[in-house]
């Protein structure tokens, strides 16, 4: 079984949403745990405005679970954790 925080079967309707590319205005679809997405229209790398690592903020196994995240994404997660 997957971690419930990463398993899409447990996500609510707010977990997938659209946002606008700040560079060209195109619409982008984000999943709550996508740190970044490339804009399909202009190629700009867009940061997720509502990034949600869910239980990973407090889980001792987060690094093993989400280890493929970029160093920049891990820093963002640490910043979110320090604010909570």
N, C-alpha and C positions, 0 to 999 in steps of 0.2 A: 504494500500500500504506500502511496505517496504521502508526504507530509500534508496535513489538511490545509495549511496556509498556501501551499503551491498547487494543490489539486483543484482544478477548475470546477469540479462537481460541487464544491463547497462555496464557490464565489457567489456573491449577490449581483444584482443588476448594475451596481455601481462599479464593478470590477473591470468592465470594458467600456471605454468612452472615447469620444472624439474630441480633438483639440485642433487648433489652427497653427500652421507653420508660421513662426514669427518672421521668417525670411521672405516667403512668397504668398502667404495667405491660404495655401492649399489645406484641405482637411486631412487630418491624420487620425488613425485609430490606434489607441493605446490599450494595453492590458495593464492592470494595476502594478505588476511586477516588472514591466519593461523599463529599464533605466533610461534608454535612449532609443530613438527610431530615426532612420533616414527618411527624409521627405522624398516621396516618389516623384514629385514634380521638379524640385530644384536640387535635391541631394543633400540639403542642409541637415546636419545631425541635430535633432531636436531632443531636448531633455524632457523627461516625463514630468508634467506639472503636478501630478497627483501620485507620485511614486509611493507604493505601499508594500513594505516587506512583511507586513502582517506579523506573525509570531516570530519571525527571524530576528526581530529587534531584541528579543529576550531569550532566544533559544541558544543553549550552549553548543548545539550542532549546526548552527547557521552556516559556518564556513564550509562544512562538508556538504551541506544541502545546496548552497548557492555559490559554491566555489568558483564557478565559471564566470562570475561577475568581474567586470573590470575593476582596477584599483580605484578609479574615480567613483564608481558605484558604491564600493565598500566605504569610501570616505563619506559619501552622502548618507549612507545608512548610519554611520557613527554619529554624524551631525543630527540626524533625526532622533537617535537614541538619547543623546545628551539633552535634547529639548523636551523629552517625555518625562 
